[in-house]
Amino acid sequence: RLDERLRVRVADFGLSKQVGGSQYYRQGRGAPVPVKWVALESLADRVYTTKSDVV
């Protein structure tokens, strides 16, 4: 996203937090998702792991 001075603003949607002993993060319904950077299987299941990370 660009701000008013045309600077790029990059943000995640919460995966920077600690997930404890779990190896995945499940996002709740209705939460915004950056569709352009998310793997298709993560969109379908709403489960995010380091293996589903799109680079």
Order of alpha helices (4+ residues) and beta strands (2+ residues): beta-alpha-beta
